[in-house]
């Protein structure tokens, strides 16, 4: 199963691939796609497809997590603490038949995000751009409503 991540704030949406290391850890990897308003459903769904298709398996496991964290912050354009303070987060997954959007609760920079599997939304890969976009928005709305200050 391929996976990616999406973050949403009032100002922008950020998407990135998730790749699995040789130790089985998921890491944020390129591309990092930032979308600012105005955008279309097509723009968002294309970003989702691009980051899902770019994910890899068996990438080298980091030996220096400080360097890894600095690279993540630089690519995202925000520190992870700033992300967890102001961005909603949704995990995106894809298998042979379906896309899955799993929203999260955001407990802030000290506790992070917690997945809400009971609110996971599934849509067929072959669905229209509008249906995929709608499923994604519903998941992000659930995530956004759970953001705590």
Beta strands, then each sheet from edge to edge (+ up, - down):
strand 1: 2-8
strand 2: 12-21
strand 3: 26-36
strand 4: 57-59
strand 5: 88-94
strand 6: 98-106
strand 7: 113-115
strand 8: 121-124
sheet 1: 3+ 2- 1+ 5- 6+ 7-
sheet 2: 3+ 2- 1+ 5- 6+ 8-
sheet 3: 3+ 2- 4-
end
